[in-house]
Amino acid sequence: MREIRFGIVGAGMMGREFATAAARWPALLDLDVAPRVVALCDTNRDLFDWYRQNFASIETFTDDYHDVLANPDIDAVYCAVPHNLHAGLYTEIIGAGKHLLGEKPFGIDLAANARIMQAIDQHPDVLVRVSSEFPFYPGAQRVIQAVRDDLIGQIIEVRCGLLHSSDLDPNKPINWKRMVRFNGEYGCMGDLGMHAVHLPFRFGWYPSNVRALLSNLVAERPDGEGGLVPCETWDNALLLTQVEKDGFTFPMTIETKRIAPGETNTWYIEVTGMRGSTRFSTKQPKTLWTMEYVPGHEQSWRSTDLQYTSAYPTITGNVFEFGFADAILQMWAAFLDEIAHGKDMTQPFHCATPQEAHWSHRLFSAALQSHAASSVVAV
Ligand SMILES: NC(=O)c1ccc[n+]([C@@H]2O[C@H](COP(=O)([O-])OP(=O)(O)OC[C@H]3O[C@@H](n4cnc5c(N)ncnc54)[C@H](O)[C@@H]3O)[C@@H](O)[C@H]2O)c1
């Protein structure tokens, strides 16, 4: 078992998810590589206690990420900090020669993303990947397989998105994800968008143009201290795009919404084609919808209750259900597998790439222009 020694930078919500995925590693079978979390960094030291209580492997607790980067025994870093810090921290992590799984959107804007891309070019020996876990759901893996096996035929249309609804409550206090200076001008696109476009981009479906409709539905939010402050980020984004692929053009609709009534972290993708169609949503995490079409024959959608068949085999019996924490574990398995085996990974689906994140920046920047000008913008 090869051990990869990790530092976590950003010990908030996502830092805890990675730490517990590392603790669940024995659930993975047949993988010859494992993480060991040895250092933790956050400017909020109050967060350290929970890690202290649960992770005996952590030797270093610090509020200065340079302590993590200066440690020659650390191989890799998971960085989950607000978007305004991505460019500065990611470039330094890569410059220090540490492998990086960084959170999306990989820079607060296109210029910040360009700095990260430049650092990656200058350090080809460092593996840099972007956190995006939903494609590891078994249903999403089956959509990937259907596209790869060309069961779709000529594509009619693609729809994908990530939907939330907790911001429907106007009394929900503001946090950094609703502030432009921390989250960025992209608003909900920067926060949710990479999740939505990960699979389409992996399939090579890059939009040539976009017409974006953006909404800021709740313009003020409680500041948590009895007052109200402006909430300037986009709550919802609807992107109508056009994709050219293999001589055909098809529409692709991308939704990222913080105010989609009734939706709680609903990630979905639907691909319809002249030969076959398929759709999967985490709203029904076990259910895969497929339709095979034979010209002249009846059309019927079929729902299949999927078993627990993950990209990386686990101890979990295939009669059980797959969930968010499982997707996180599978994503981490893919990252470590790629660190250990490069192109010879034990299964073919690798984590989202910086190039895919870069394309998301091009799309979201064009979307901002499109909305401002009420017009179609080339990506
Ligand atoms: N993959 C996913 O499903 C998913 C879900 C939510 C958030 N995210 C992404 O994860 C990242 C972090 O989001 P979160 O929800 O964990 O936020 P969070 O606010 O819970 O955690 C961020 C942490 O970064 C710390 N921090 C700020 N400045 C720092 C610095 N200079 N050095 C070290 N730590 C610092 C904060 O104190 C905080 O604890 C964002 O990029 C976000 O888009 C990804």
The ligand as an ORCA input file, in Angstrom:
! r2SCAN-3c Opt
* xyz 0 1
  N     -17.181     19.848     -4.345
  C     -18.254     20.277     -3.727
  O     -19.306     19.625     -3.742
  C     -18.220     21.574     -2.986
  C     -19.253     21.900     -2.089
  C     -19.153     23.107     -1.389
  C     -18.081     23.949     -1.598
  N     -17.109     23.614     -2.494
  C     -15.939     24.513     -2.731
  O     -15.026     24.313     -1.661
  C     -14.355     25.533     -1.380
  C     -14.556     25.858      0.095
  O     -15.940     25.837      0.356
  P     -16.513     25.370      1.780
  O     -17.958     25.142      1.582
  O     -15.660     24.294      2.365
  O     -16.306     26.729      2.580
  P     -16.114     26.960      4.139
  O     -16.360     28.407      4.367
  O     -16.887     25.966      4.943
  O     -14.564     26.637      4.338
  C     -13.543     27.468      3.843
  C     -12.453     27.537      4.904
  O     -11.325     28.231      4.373
  C     -10.720     28.874      5.493
  N      -9.765     29.890      5.056
  C     -10.004     31.149      4.628
  N      -8.824     31.758      4.340
  C      -7.853     30.848      4.564
  C      -6.437     30.862      4.433
  N      -5.785     31.952      3.989
  N      -5.740     29.765      4.771
  C      -6.374     28.667      5.222
  N      -7.713     28.579      5.369
  C      -8.434     29.662      5.033
  C     -11.922     29.446      6.259
  O     -11.586     29.803      7.580
  C     -12.914     28.282      6.164
  O     -12.819     27.429      7.277
  C     -14.904     26.559     -2.362
  O     -14.054     26.640     -3.473
  C     -16.257     25.984     -2.767
  O     -16.674     26.394     -4.067
  C     -17.166     22.440     -3.166
*
